[in-house]
Amino acid sequence: MSIRETIGLVSILLFFSIICARADSNISLPGQNGNRPAVDCSYFPSRLHAFVFRNWTCVSASRLAQTVGGTEEQIRSIAAQLGLPEQGSIEEGWKDKGYITVLRRNWHLLDYPQLLTLLGISPEELEFRLMNDDFLYIKLGSVKPKCGELRYVEPDGRTLEKCSEFKKLMMKEGVGRLFEGVERFRFNEEMSLMPEGEANSAKERNIVMVHPYFSEYGDCLMDDEISSYPEELLRRYRSIGVNAVWLHVVLRNLVENGGVYDDSQDAGRRIKNLNKLISRAEKYGIKVFLYLNEPRAMPPKFF
């Protein structure tokens, strides 16, 4: 065997050993037993105050209270101590389109059980998002910091003094600008206000492909409305010469039970929605491409 062949064989064996090691792991959520300390947030009066501050525009006071074992009134009191304005209505889009922001803001504040409560999802959903949503876990540092449980505790005198100082600073810096009630998830509605483009016929013979900047990346085929690719968007894409769109999928999640993988309960639903998207796009002369980043590590039950 030549040196080149030996190196190639070793590389293949190493690759599959990594795949199997990860697949055999019994950890349901990545890094859940880690001991690396969380990033310090001592510039806030307390960790509880940091929690309320970071989530005030994206998570309702009732959900915040449920997460830390307090009441809505207690959470609103914490917000007032920081000089925050009254909480307005929280857009539904934060749950499925803005959850990465919520997760990132709380990654160094909450442990996994409390993150699940805050996001309102199951461990399986969170695991899927962390491992499949554009390598989210890697982007979060490939480590889950050890945070410890965060519970509501009535602020003591020293904490209230820090709150007073913090509030003065916020007023000086114009805290209102940080919490303006700007709607974040009105992309589809606002498209009707955009000027129409003009198609470039010279592009007809080439593939001009885009990915919607507000599309869900993780698993948009579980959305029966396929809201990441609305009709108005496709129509406007076509008007400027776009003739193809792409979306990310995990191959095994499109294989129905009884096949090679035999572990995708929602494969039929995804395929149905994929066909719905294909039909919708076809009306505008737009093709649909799938981005498959395979092979993927398989769960233990596969082996």
C-alpha positions as CSV (number, residue, x, y, z in Angstrom):
1,M,0.0,0.0,0.0
2,S,1.4,3.4,-1.0
3,I,1.8,6.3,1.4
4,R,-1.0,8.2,-0.3
5,E,-3.4,5.1,0.0
6,T,-2.4,4.7,3.7
7,I,-3.1,8.4,4.5
8,G,-6.4,8.1,2.7
9,L,-7.5,5.0,4.6
10,V,-6.5,6.6,8.0
11,S,-8.5,9.7,7.1
12,I,-11.6,7.6,6.3
13,L,-11.3,5.6,9.5
14,L,-10.8,8.8,11.6
15,F,-13.8,10.4,10.0
16,F,-16.1,7.4,10.8
17,S,-14.7,7.1,14.3
18,I,-15.8,10.7,14.9
19,I,-19.2,10.0,13.4
20,C,-19.8,6.9,15.6
21,A,-18.4,8.5,18.8
22,R,-20.9,11.3,18.5
23,A,-23.7,9.0,17.5
24,D,-23.1,6.7,20.5
25,S,-23.2,9.6,22.9
26,N,-26.0,9.4,25.4
27,I,-26.1,13.2,26.1
28,S,-29.5,14.5,25.0
29,L,-28.4,18.1,24.9
30,P,-24.8,19.1,23.8
31,G,-22.5,20.0,26.6
32,Q,-25.2,19.7,29.3
33,N,-22.7,18.4,31.9
34,G,-20.1,21.1,31.2
35,N,-18.3,22.9,34.0
36,R,-16.9,26.0,32.2
37,P,-18.1,29.1,34.1
38,A,-20.5,31.5,32.4
39,V,-19.4,35.0,31.2
40,D,-19.7,37.4,34.2
41,C,-22.5,39.9,34.1
42,S,-21.6,41.9,37.2
43,Y,-22.1,45.1,35.4
44,F,-25.8,44.5,36.1
45,P,-27.2,44.8,39.7
46,S,-27.8,41.1,39.7
47,R,-28.1,38.1,37.3
48,L,-31.9,38.3,37.7
49,H,-31.8,42.0,36.5
50,A,-29.6,41.0,33.6
51,F,-32.2,38.3,32.7
52,V,-35.1,40.8,32.7
53,F,-33.1,43.4,30.8
54,R,-32.0,41.1,28.0
55,N,-35.5,39.6,27.4
56,W,-37.7,42.6,27.9
57,T,-38.4,43.2,24.2
58,C,-38.7,39.5,23.1
59,V,-40.3,37.4,26.0
60,S,-43.5,38.2,27.9
61,A,-43.3,39.1,31.6
62,S,-45.5,36.0,32.3
63,R,-43.0,33.7,30.6
64,L,-40.1,35.4,32.4
65,A,-41.9,34.9,35.7
66,Q,-42.6,31.3,34.9
67,T,-38.9,30.7,34.1
68,V,-37.5,32.0,37.4
69,G,-40.4,31.1,39.7
70,G,-41.7,34.7,40.3
71,T,-44.9,36.6,39.5
72,E,-45.5,39.0,36.6
73,E,-45.7,41.9,39.2
74,Q,-42.3,40.9,40.5
75,I,-40.8,40.8,37.1
76,R,-42.3,44.2,36.2
77,S,-40.9,45.6,39.4
78,I,-37.4,44.4,38.4
79,A,-37.8,46.1,35.0
80,A,-38.9,49.3,36.8
81,Q,-35.9,49.2,39.0
82,L,-33.7,49.3,35.9
83,G,-35.6,52.2,34.4
84,L,-37.2,50.1,31.6
85,P,-40.4,51.2,30.0
86,E,-43.7,49.3,30.3
87,Q,-43.5,46.1,28.3
88,G,-45.5,46.2,25.1
89,S,-47.0,43.3,23.2
90,I,-44.5,40.6,22.3
91,E,-44.5,39.5,18.6
92,E,-45.3,35.8,18.0
93,G,-42.3,35.7,15.6
94,W,-39.9,35.6,18.4
95,K,-40.9,31.9,19.1
96,D,-40.0,30.6,15.7
97,K,-38.1,33.3,13.8
98,G,-36.2,35.1,16.6
99,Y,-35.5,32.3,19.0
100,I,-31.8,32.3,18.1
101,T,-31.5,35.8,19.6
102,V,-33.4,34.7,22.7
103,L,-31.1,31.7,23.0
104,R,-28.0,33.8,22.6
105,R,-29.0,36.4,25.1
106,N,-29.6,33.7,27.7
107,W,-26.8,31.2,26.9
108,H,-24.7,32.5,29.8
109,L,-27.6,33.2,32.2
110,L,-29.7,30.0,32.2
111,D,-29.2,26.3,32.4
112,Y,-30.9,23.9,29.9
113,P,-34.1,23.3,31.9
114,Q,-34.8,27.0,32.3
115,L,-33.9,27.6,28.6
116,L,-36.5,25.1,27.7
117,T,-39.1,26.9,29.8
118,L,-38.1,30.3,28.4
119,L,-38.3,29.1,24.8
120,G,-41.4,26.9,25.3
121,I,-39.9,23.9,23.5
122,S,-39.0,20.3,24.2
123,P,-35.5,18.9,24.7
124,E,-35.7,17.2,21.3
125,E,-36.6,20.5,19.6
126,L,-33.7,22.3,21.2
127,E,-31.3,19.6,20.4
128,F,-32.4,19.6,16.7
129,R,-32.0,23.4,16.6
130,L,-28.6,23.5,18.2
131,M,-27.2,20.7,16.0
132,N,-28.9,21.5,12.7
133,D,-29.7,25.2,12.6
134,D,-26.6,26.3,10.6
135,F,-24.3,24.7,13.3
136,L,-25.8,26.9,16.0
137,Y,-24.1,25.1,18.8
138,I,-20.7,25.7,17.3
139,K,-21.4,29.4,16.8
140,L,-22.4,29.5,20.5
141,G,-18.9,28.4,21.3
142,S,-19.3,24.6,21.3
143,V,-19.8,24.7,25.0
144,K,-22.8,25.1,27.3
145,P,-21.6,27.3,30.3
146,K,-22.5,26.1,33.8
147,C,-25.0,28.7,35.0
148,G,-26.8,27.2,37.9
149,E,-30.5,27.7,38.5
150,L,-31.8,31.3,38.5
151,R,-34.6,32.0,40.9
152,Y,-36.5,35.1,41.8
153,V,-35.2,36.6,45.0
154,E,-36.4,39.9,46.4
155,P,-33.6,42.5,45.8
156,D,-31.7,43.6,49.0
157,G,-30.7,47.1,49.8
158,R,-27.3,46.9,48.1
159,T,-28.8,45.5,44.9
160,L,-31.4,48.4,45.0
161,E,-28.5,50.9,45.3
162,K,-26.9,49.4,42.2
163,C,-30.3,49.6,40.4
164,S,-30.5,53.3,41.2
165,E,-27.0,53.8,39.7
166,F,-27.9,51.7,36.7
167,K,-31.2,53.5,36.1
168,K,-29.4,56.9,36.2
169,L,-27.0,55.7,33.6
170,M,-29.8,54.4,31.4
171,M,-31.6,57.7,31.6
172,K,-28.4,59.5,30.7
173,E,-27.8,57.3,27.7
174,G,-31.4,57.4,26.4
175,V,-32.7,54.0,27.4
176,G,-35.9,54.7,25.4
177,R,-34.0,54.2,22.1
178,L,-33.0,50.6,23.2
179,F,-36.6,49.6,23.8
180,E,-38.5,51.3,20.9
181,G,-41.5,49.3,19.9
182,V,-40.3,48.4,16.4
183,E,-41.9,45.4,14.9
184,R,-39.3,42.9,13.8
185,F,-41.3,40.3,11.9
186,R,-43.3,42.2,9.3
187,F,-41.2,41.3,6.3
188,N,-44.1,39.8,4.3
189,E,-46.5,42.7,5.0
190,E,-43.9,45.3,4.2
191,M,-43.0,43.8,0.8
192,S,-46.2,45.4,-0.5
193,L,-44.6,48.8,0.1
194,M,-41.4,48.0,-1.9
195,P,-41.1,49.2,-5.4
196,E,-41.3,46.7,-8.2
197,G,-38.1,45.6,-9.9
198,E,-37.5,44.9,-13.6
199,A,-36.5,41.5,-14.9
200,N,-33.3,41.1,-16.7
201,S,-34.0,38.9,-19.7
202,A,-30.2,38.3,-20.1
203,K,-30.3,36.1,-17.0
204,E,-33.0,33.8,-18.3
205,R,-30.5,31.2,-19.4
206,N,-28.6,31.1,-16.1
207,I,-29.5,30.1,-12.6
208,V,-30.0,33.1,-10.4
209,M,-30.5,31.7,-7.0
210,V,-31.2,33.3,-3.6
211,H,-32.1,32.4,-0.1
212,P,-34.7,34.7,1.6
213,Y,-33.0,36.7,4.3
214,F,-35.9,36.1,6.7
215,S,-36.4,32.4,6.0
216,E,-36.2,29.9,8.8
217,Y,-33.0,27.9,8.4
218,G,-33.5,25.0,10.8
219,D,-36.6,23.1,9.6
220,C,-38.9,25.4,7.6
221,L,-40.7,22.4,6.1
222,M,-42.5,21.8,9.4
223,D,-44.3,25.1,8.7
224,D,-47.5,24.1,6.8
225,E,-47.8,27.6,5.5
226,I,-44.2,27.6,4.2
227,S,-44.2,31.3,5.4
228,S,-40.4,31.5,4.7
229,Y,-41.3,31.5,1.0
230,P,-44.5,33.5,0.6
231,E,-46.2,34.1,-2.8
232,E,-45.5,37.8,-2.8
233,L,-41.8,37.2,-2.3
234,L,-41.6,34.7,-5.1
235,R,-43.4,37.1,-7.4
236,R,-41.1,39.9,-6.7
237,Y,-38.0,37.6,-7.0
238,R,-39.2,36.7,-10.5
239,S,-39.7,40.4,-11.3
240,I,-36.0,41.1,-10.8
241,G,-34.7,38.0,-12.7
242,V,-34.4,35.5,-9.8
243,N,-35.3,32.0,-11.1
244,A,-34.3,29.7,-8.2
245,V,-34.4,29.5,-4.4
246,W,-32.7,27.1,-2.0
247,L,-33.5,25.8,1.5
248,H,-31.6,23.7,4.0
249,V,-32.9,20.2,4.8
250,V,-31.5,17.1,6.6
251,L,-31.8,14.1,4.3
252,R,-32.9,11.6,6.9
253,N,-35.8,13.8,8.0
254,L,-37.2,13.3,4.5
255,V,-37.1,9.5,4.6
256,E,-40.4,8.0,5.7
257,N,-40.5,5.1,8.2
258,G,-39.8,1.8,6.7
259,G,-36.8,3.1,4.8
260,V,-33.1,3.0,5.6
261,Y,-33.3,5.4,8.5
262,D,-36.7,4.5,9.9
263,D,-36.7,7.3,12.4
264,S,-38.5,10.3,10.9
265,Q,-42.1,10.5,12.1
266,D,-42.7,13.8,10.3
267,A,-41.1,12.9,6.9
268,G,-44.5,12.7,5.2
269,R,-45.4,16.2,6.4
270,R,-42.1,17.6,5.3
271,I,-42.4,16.1,1.8
272,K,-46.0,17.4,1.5
273,N,-44.9,20.9,2.4
274,L,-41.9,20.6,0.0
275,N,-44.2,19.7,-2.8
276,K,-46.4,22.7,-1.8
277,L,-43.4,25.0,-2.1
278,I,-42.4,23.5,-5.5
279,S,-45.9,24.1,-6.8
280,R,-46.0,27.6,-5.4
281,A,-42.6,28.5,-6.9
282,E,-43.4,26.9,-10.3
283,K,-46.1,29.5,-10.9
284,Y,-43.4,32.1,-11.1
285,G,-40.9,30.1,-13.1
286,I,-38.8,29.5,-10.0
287,K,-37.0,26.2,-9.2
288,V,-36.4,24.9,-5.7
289,F,-33.0,23.5,-4.7
290,L,-32.2,21.6,-1.5
291,Y,-29.0,22.2,0.4
292,L,-27.9,18.8,1.9
293,N,-25.0,18.9,4.2
294,E,-24.4,15.2,4.5
295,P,-23.3,12.8,5.9
296,R,-24.7,13.5,9.4
297,A,-24.0,11.6,12.6
298,M,-26.8,9.1,13.3
299,P,-28.6,8.7,16.7
300,P,-27.7,5.6,18.7
301,K,-31.0,3.7,17.8
302,F,-29.9,3.7,14.2
303,F,-27.0,1.3,15.1
